[in-house]
């Protein structure tokens, strides 16, 4: 392949954002494998930066939520309870309203209950279960059980159609929201594992698919051998026990930690960066990345891009970020949501709820006027 140079940050191939891009030499064009290698390296480094930035953004949002929004939600929960109690008191008085207005008041109370249940995310106490039963004419436990059963049936049908055997029996109403998210993550892992096994089933594959799988297994075996080879070479170079200069030992210890971590995780990109330092330090080793070797690396780098994309998409599924699920469905969406605006909106809602409760709990004339205003607004703006 001839001699080649690599771009790195300030000549430091171990820099966090160092690049492994192969540069064209004189008039010799880059080979197809070199071009593919460059493209994949750029994509991986872009995805790694996106993963880091997204995780950082999620953590920032979570911290802001815990400090600024969660306390407001707790206050909001208490106000929803007070408002529901006040409205329900009037709902029980059959003399105050027409049948139609009472039905509308029932809808308003139901809306408050659902907002309360969604915010609280725990089993409601008996007081609000009874209100739910009286207003919606159905037992809360039965309704919640039917809703969960329907969801499980839909999920089971989907899994059955895909030919994947997933047991949903452990999904029950006794689980907390965080436990449910952990179960969903476990189910996703089970699904991926079984889907992979299904793809590997010889009875379902064509001759071309079997040949492709055999080639992929061979490439993976070769890749692992290559990774082992890189690791053994770099251990000799980086092992602190082989370093005679005491001032260099701390640096070698740090390099050895990175090498071990990259090797255990099978992170070819990180190993390539470490190998690059070895290549640049050994003037006779610049020809090591031949097209044959690059072809091997490219297969692995393609899989690494897939893994990184999936890791980014699955970030929000981690139980740690359960409080953020109410605001967005994907980590990409949540990065563009202003939590400061959410904070201000909740403050405004708390002010409105407080004023309404004060009126409903005030003198009868004031309370009835507030109640009629609530019904009027609901009828005209629902």
DRENLO-791216 format. One line per field, with one value per residue (C-alpha): residue number from 1; x, y, z. Coordinates in Angstrom, 3 decimals. Layout:
! DRENLO-791216
pos	NUM,...
x	X,...
y	Y,...
z	Z,...
END
This chain:
! DRENLO-791216
pos	1,2,3,4,5,6,7,8,9,10,11,12,13,14,15,16,17,18,19,20,21,22,23,24,25,26,27,28,29,30,31,32,33,34,35,36,37,38,39,40,41,42,43,44,45,46,47,48,49,50,51,52,53,54,55,56,57,58,59,60,61,62,63,64,65,66,67,68,69,70,71,72,73,74,75,76,77,78,79,80,81,82,83,84,85,86,87,88,89,90,91,92,93,94,95,96,97,98,99,100,101,102,103,104,105,106,107,108,109,110,111,112,113,114,115,116,117,118,119,120,121,122,123,124,125,126,127,128,129,130,131,132,133,134,135,136,137,138,139,140,141,142,143,144,145,146,147,148,149,150,151,152,153,154,155,156,157,158,159,160,161,162,163,164,165,166,167,168,169,170,171,172,173,174,175,176,177,178,179,180,181,182,183,184,185,186,187,188,189,190,191,192,193,194,195,196,197,198,199,200,201,202,203,204,205,206,207,208,209,210,211,212,213,214,215,216,217,218,219,220,221,222,223,224,225,226,227,228,229,230,231,232,233,234,235,236,237,238,239,240,241,242,243,244,245,246,247,248,249,250,251,252,253,254,255,256,257,258,259,260,261,262,263,264,265,266,267,268,269,270,271,272,273,274,275,276,277,278,279,280,281,282,283,284,285,286,287,288,289,290,291,292,293,294,295,296,297,298,299,300,301,302,303,304,305,306,307,308,309,310,311,312,313,314,315,316,317,318,319,320,321,322,323,324,325,326,327,328,329,330,331,332,333,334,335,336,337,338,339,340,341,342,343,344,345,346,347,348,349,350,351,352,353,354,355,356,357,358,359,360,361,362,363,364,365,366,367,368,369,370,371,372,373,374,375,376,377,378,379,380,381,382
x	0.000,3.030,3.748,0.867,0.380,-2.336,-3.888,-3.848,-4.514,-1.216,0.560,-0.948,-2.742,-4.138,-6.028,-9.723,-10.649,-7.652,-8.372,-7.161,-7.772,-5.388,-3.972,-3.231,0.487,1.761,-0.127,-1.119,-4.919,-6.431,-7.547,-11.186,-10.441,-8.627,-11.579,-14.005,-11.757,-11.692,-15.463,-16.119,-13.598,-15.261,-18.692,-17.551,-15.903,-19.050,-21.234,-18.922,-19.157,-22.949,-23.139,-21.049,-22.988,-26.366,-25.471,-24.183,-27.373,-29.568,-27.632,-27.970,-31.709,-32.021,-30.110,-32.208,-35.373,-34.433,-33.570,-36.190,-39.098,-39.548,-40.392,-42.946,-44.454,-44.848,-46.626,-48.732,-49.721,-50.898,-52.907,-54.508,-55.629,-57.076,-58.805,-60.212,-61.577,-63.167,-64.752,-65.952,-67.697,-69.859,-70.260,-71.954,-74.564,-77.224,-79.165,-76.559,-76.413,-78.284,-77.669,-75.549,-73.396,-72.889,-71.688,-69.235,-68.084,-67.501,-65.284,-63.329,-62.793,-61.758,-59.234,-57.837,-57.581,-55.677,-53.311,-52.789,-52.143,-49.732,-47.745,-47.725,-46.868,-47.755,-50.827,-53.490,-54.884,-58.410,-59.853,-59.075,-59.935,-63.406,-63.714,-62.572,-65.193,-68.005,-67.133,-66.136,-68.480,-65.705,-63.413,-59.916,-58.105,-60.215,-59.655,-55.895,-55.710,-57.622,-55.372,-52.247,-53.699,-54.537,-51.009,-49.518,-51.789,-50.743,-47.066,-47.500,-49.227,-46.405,-43.768,-45.732,-45.939,-42.175,-41.721,-40.049,-40.918,-41.077,-42.702,-44.635,-46.014,-43.638,-45.173,-47.714,-49.183,-47.101,-44.013,-42.872,-42.327,-38.568,-39.014,-41.282,-38.611,-36.035,-38.360,-38.825,-35.053,-34.730,-37.431,-35.634,-32.454,-34.362,-35.929,-32.572,-31.019,-33.868,-34.036,-30.312,-30.765,-33.652,-31.492,-28.843,-31.294,-30.083,-33.596,-34.730,-31.781,-31.056,-27.723,-26.634,-27.540,-25.633,-22.597,-22.846,-23.036,-20.036,-18.085,-19.130,-18.047,-14.715,-14.264,-15.111,-12.592,-9.952,-10.877,-10.494,-7.125,-6.076,-7.270,-5.332,-2.285,-2.576,-3.051,0.020,2.146,1.025,1.393,5.068,5.269,3.112,3.621,4.993,7.182,9.169,9.758,13.170,12.551,10.684,9.257,7.588,6.001,2.836,2.207,2.708,0.334,-2.355,-1.788,-1.969,-5.324,-6.700,-5.311,-6.865,-10.238,-10.313,-9.279,-11.923,-14.692,-13.521,-13.344,-11.405,-11.467,-9.723,-7.234,-6.468,-5.621,-3.259,-1.773,-1.261,1.054,3.059,3.123,4.274,7.004,8.285,9.526,9.636,5.986,4.182,3.207,1.294,-2.152,-2.382,-5.580,-6.196,-5.931,-8.065,-10.749,-10.842,-11.007,-13.732,-16.054,-15.639,-15.933,-19.249,-20.614,-19.285,-21.260,-24.427,-23.717,-23.087,-26.300,-28.281,-26.571,-27.546,-31.161,-31.414,-29.946,-33.321,-34.503,-32.120,-34.135,-31.990,-33.738,-37.261,-38.310,-37.558,-39.819,-42.830,-41.162,-39.866,-39.766,-36.190,-32.910,-32.742,-36.062,-35.195,-32.038,-34.182,-36.738,-36.386,-36.722,-36.648,-39.859,-41.369,-40.426,-42.155,-45.237,-45.539,-45.183,-47.979,-50.160,-49.522,-50.597,-53.822,-54.594,-53.974,-56.264,-59.016,-58.807,-58.935,-62.118,-63.724,-63.025,-64.211,-67.730,-70.518,-71.200,-67.525,-67.192,-70.209,-69.039,-65.628,-67.225,-69.497,-66.483,-64.573,-67.506,-67.976,-64.307,-64.263,-67.374,-66.027,-62.343,-62.169
y	0.000,2.275,4.825,6.870,9.641,10.165,13.413,13.770,16.637,18.442,15.218,13.423,10.248,9.684,12.977,12.429,13.923,12.689,11.508,8.358,9.714,8.428,11.192,10.858,10.780,12.809,11.680,8.260,8.141,6.500,2.927,1.935,0.397,3.556,5.706,3.409,3.435,7.258,7.489,5.049,6.704,10.091,8.584,6.817,9.933,11.921,9.297,9.148,12.916,12.710,9.978,12.025,15.240,13.511,11.779,15.107,16.854,14.200,14.486,18.277,17.977,15.417,17.638,20.671,18.594,17.388,20.862,23.004,20.969,18.036,20.321,22.113,18.774,17.809,21.101,20.506,17.047,18.498,21.175,18.652,16.697,19.794,20.873,17.381,17.262,20.712,19.878,16.491,18.149,20.084,17.000,15.192,17.961,17.030,20.271,22.708,21.984,20.650,17.052,18.244,20.524,17.745,15.457,18.155,18.562,14.810,15.129,17.922,15.823,12.855,15.070,16.184,12.582,11.472,14.452,13.511,9.818,10.662,13.043,10.936,7.661,5.617,3.685,6.265,6.090,4.867,8.401,9.056,5.520,6.099,9.442,7.741,5.013,7.460,9.763,7.226,4.435,1.842,0.448,1.919,-1.395,-3.099,-0.249,-0.181,-3.979,-3.991,-1.253,-3.218,-6.451,-4.714,-3.347,-6.786,-8.457,-5.979,-6.492,-10.284,-10.294,-8.234,-10.612,-13.676,-12.289,-11.872,-15.418,-14.243,-15.911,-13.175,-13.734,-10.651,-12.192,-10.178,-6.946,-6.105,-3.117,-3.666,-2.378,1.197,3.391,2.870,-0.907,-0.883,0.943,-1.614,-4.437,-2.787,-2.541,-6.233,-7.152,-5.210,-7.152,-10.457,-9.448,-8.610,-11.867,-14.026,-12.116,-12.748,-16.470,-16.607,-15.067,-17.704,-20.619,-22.775,-24.004,-20.486,-19.450,-19.568,-20.789,-17.201,-16.207,-19.166,-18.270,-14.687,-15.820,-18.115,-15.213,-12.963,-15.570,-15.955,-12.172,-11.954,-14.675,-12.873,-9.577,-11.046,-12.500,-9.099,-7.361,-9.886,-9.235,-5.450,-5.921,-8.134,-5.723,-2.710,-4.470,-4.845,-1.153,0.290,-2.029,0.122,-2.732,-2.509,1.223,2.080,5.836,6.508,9.742,7.810,5.140,7.157,7.806,4.138,3.135,5.409,4.047,0.509,1.235,2.571,-0.403,-2.918,-1.148,-0.960,-4.609,-5.888,-3.895,-4.863,-1.168,-1.389,2.370,2.991,0.199,1.718,5.012,3.238,1.217,4.446,5.733,2.512,2.906,6.531,5.666,2.790,4.128,0.609,-0.098,2.425,-0.296,-2.358,-1.061,-2.862,-3.006,-6.537,-5.322,-2.251,-4.491,-6.410,-3.217,-1.758,-4.705,-4.197,-0.419,-0.771,-2.823,-0.276,2.490,0.380,-0.258,3.435,4.492,1.990,3.092,6.714,5.764,3.675,6.287,7.583,4.022,3.793,3.739,6.615,8.936,7.766,11.264,12.663,10.247,12.511,15.217,13.297,9.876,10.001,11.512,13.609,15.285,16.063,17.949,20.658,20.977,24.057,22.880,26.493,27.057,23.957,25.399,28.693,26.888,24.848,27.964,29.607,26.501,26.375,30.026,29.269,26.135,27.967,30.850,28.451,26.420,29.575,30.629,27.159,26.983,30.542,31.902,30.022,32.816,33.068,29.280,28.861,31.662,29.984,26.605,27.999,29.721,26.416,24.615,27.408,27.398,23.617,23.563,26.204,25.286,21.523
z	0.000,0.355,3.016,4.403,6.918,9.488,10.699,14.480,16.880,17.460,16.571,19.570,18.429,21.913,22.007,22.717,19.364,17.381,13.854,12.131,8.646,5.969,3.739,0.036,-0.756,-3.714,-6.864,-5.542,-5.020,-1.951,-2.456,-2.030,1.381,2.495,1.435,3.270,6.327,6.342,5.939,8.788,11.075,10.533,11.186,14.357,15.747,14.939,16.657,19.677,20.010,19.634,22.284,24.680,24.017,24.269,27.538,28.882,27.772,29.406,32.649,32.569,31.985,34.780,37.212,36.259,36.594,40.078,41.309,39.605,38.222,40.611,43.595,41.408,40.409,44.065,44.696,41.581,42.847,46.143,44.309,41.943,44.999,46.663,43.456,42.873,46.447,46.040,42.681,43.900,46.843,44.376,42.143,45.028,45.383,42.824,43.350,42.101,38.385,35.439,34.405,31.498,33.670,36.185,33.399,32.329,35.925,35.995,32.902,34.583,37.719,35.568,33.781,37.140,38.331,35.240,35.546,39.194,38.462,35.649,37.843,40.993,39.205,42.270,43.319,44.309,47.810,48.555,48.659,45.019,43.943,45.331,43.546,40.329,40.749,41.434,38.529,35.868,37.025,36.993,39.675,39.459,39.998,37.335,34.861,35.502,35.224,31.935,30.538,31.480,30.056,26.785,26.509,27.258,24.699,22.011,22.838,22.950,19.552,18.097,19.513,18.327,14.792,14.836,16.094,19.301,22.611,25.278,28.683,29.858,33.057,35.237,33.937,36.623,38.442,41.556,39.726,40.156,37.088,37.361,37.663,34.603,32.591,33.743,32.648,29.255,28.874,29.827,27.306,24.591,25.345,25.246,21.952,20.379,21.598,20.315,17.036,16.572,17.297,14.858,12.131,12.807,12.491,9.538,8.763,7.908,5.747,2.053,0.730,0.115,3.688,5.110,3.038,4.244,7.870,7.411,5.924,8.821,11.387,9.632,9.559,13.264,14.107,12.068,13.710,17.193,16.231,14.929,18.098,20.155,17.993,18.452,22.179,22.552,20.545,22.540,25.883,25.080,24.265,27.055,30.026,32.878,34.163,30.918,31.327,32.797,32.979,36.288,34.883,32.070,34.280,35.168,31.451,30.639,33.468,32.011,28.507,29.850,31.486,28.193,26.335,28.747,28.733,24.919,24.599,27.043,25.342,21.854,20.902,17.651,17.130,20.461,19.774,16.385,18.064,20.414,17.569,15.637,18.332,17.976,14.184,14.385,16.873,14.754,11.411,9.963,10.779,8.558,6.068,8.611,7.632,4.303,2.254,3.536,7.113,6.386,4.879,8.130,10.165,7.942,8.612,12.338,12.117,10.244,13.140,15.597,13.859,14.186,17.868,18.550,16.797,18.851,22.053,21.353,20.573,23.742,26.119,27.271,28.025,30.960,34.230,35.489,33.049,33.882,35.111,31.644,29.726,30.194,28.110,25.073,23.425,22.137,23.368,20.184,21.000,24.595,23.661,22.068,24.854,27.051,30.631,31.758,29.776,31.410,34.795,33.986,32.652,35.843,37.976,36.002,36.355,40.100,40.373,38.454,40.491,43.760,42.808,41.694,44.913,47.049,45.239,45.433,49.148,49.789,50.409,48.622,46.123,45.173,44.985,42.714,40.440,40.103,39.446,36.723,35.148,35.119,33.475,30.945,29.947,29.661,27.464,25.104,24.898,25.258
END
